[in-house]
Amino acid sequence: MNEKLPALTPTPVGLYRHYKGLMYEVVGTARHSETLEPMTVYRALYGEHGLWVRPAAMFAEQVEIDGVLRQRFEKCQDPAKGEEAAD
């Protein structure tokens, strides 16, 4: 198979807070094996620290909570570097 893959825009690695308040760590971006859709790979920072994938577009989208649009996942400060998240 000699197909050229479409460009992949990665989700920046780091810590994210889900709009429901729990913390996750993005560990990378992958492609769906059948559709080539970009998928964000992330790990829960609670419980059993499960590894999850979600379409990258959905990971980055806004959700409406009580009539207010918020990011589904908001990038957090990186405590290791002491920096605020950049947009």
MOPECOR-V596243 format. One record per residue. N is the residue number from 1. SS is DSSP state (2 for helix, 1 for strand, 0 for the rest). PHI is phi in radians with two decimals (none if undefined). BURIAL is + if it has 16 or more other ideal C-beta (glycine too) atoms within 10 Angstrom, else -. Layout:
# MOPECOR-V596243
N & SS & PHI & BURIAL
N & SS & PHI & BURIAL
This chain:
# MOPECOR-V596243
1 & 0 & none & -
2 & 0 & -2.09 & -
3 & 0 & -1.32 & -
4 & 0 & -1.50 & -
5 & 0 & -1.35 & -
6 & 0 & -1.16 & -
7 & 0 & -0.99 & -
8 & 0 & -2.05 & -
9 & 0 & -1.61 & -
10 & 0 & -1.31 & -
11 & 0 & -1.36 & +
12 & 0 & -0.99 & -
13 & 0 & -1.20 & +
14 & 1 & 2.45 & +
15 & 1 & -1.60 & +
16 & 1 & -2.38 & +
17 & 1 & -1.86 & -
18 & 1 & -1.25 & -
19 & 0 & -1.05 & -
20 & 0 & -1.50 & -
21 & 0 & 1.88 & -
22 & 0 & -1.44 & -
23 & 1 & -1.77 & -
24 & 1 & -2.43 & +
25 & 1 & -2.11 & -
26 & 1 & -1.34 & +
27 & 1 & -1.87 & -
28 & 1 & 2.89 & -
29 & 1 & -2.21 & +
30 & 1 & -2.25 & -
31 & 1 & -2.01 & -
32 & 0 & -1.17 & -
33 & 0 & -1.13 & -
34 & 0 & -1.73 & -
35 & 0 & -1.80 & -
36 & 0 & 1.16 & -
37 & 0 & -1.08 & -
38 & 1 & -1.12 & +
39 & 1 & -2.19 & +
40 & 1 & -1.51 & +
41 & 1 & -1.82 & +
42 & 1 & -2.55 & +
43 & 1 & -2.12 & -
44 & 1 & -1.20 & -
45 & 0 & -1.79 & -
46 & 0 & -2.68 & -
47 & 0 & 0.98 & -
48 & 0 & -1.52 & -
49 & 0 & 0.99 & -
50 & 0 & -1.04 & -
51 & 1 & -1.70 & -
52 & 1 & -2.26 & -
53 & 1 & -2.27 & -
54 & 1 & -2.59 & +
55 & 1 & -0.89 & -
56 & 2 & -0.99 & +
57 & 2 & -1.10 & -
58 & 2 & -1.25 & -
59 & 2 & -1.02 & +
60 & 2 & -1.55 & -
61 & 0 & -1.34 & -
62 & 1 & -1.68 & -
63 & 1 & -2.17 & -
64 & 1 & -1.68 & -
65 & 1 & -2.14 & -
66 & 0 & 0.90 & -
67 & 0 & 1.40 & -
68 & 1 & -2.03 & -
69 & 1 & -1.39 & -
70 & 1 & -2.36 & -
71 & 1 & -1.18 & -
72 & 0 & -1.05 & +
73 & 1 & -2.22 & +
74 & 1 & -1.93 & -
75 & 1 & -1.14 & +
76 & 0 & -1.88 & -
77 & 0 & -1.02 & -
78 & 1 & -1.62 & -
79 & 0 & -1.10 & -
80 & 0 & -1.21 & -
81 & 0 & -1.83 & -
82 & 0 & 1.16 & -
83 & 1 & -2.02 & -
84 & 0 & -1.37 & -
85 & 0 & -1.15 & -
86 & 0 & -1.77 & -
87 & 0 & -1.44 & -
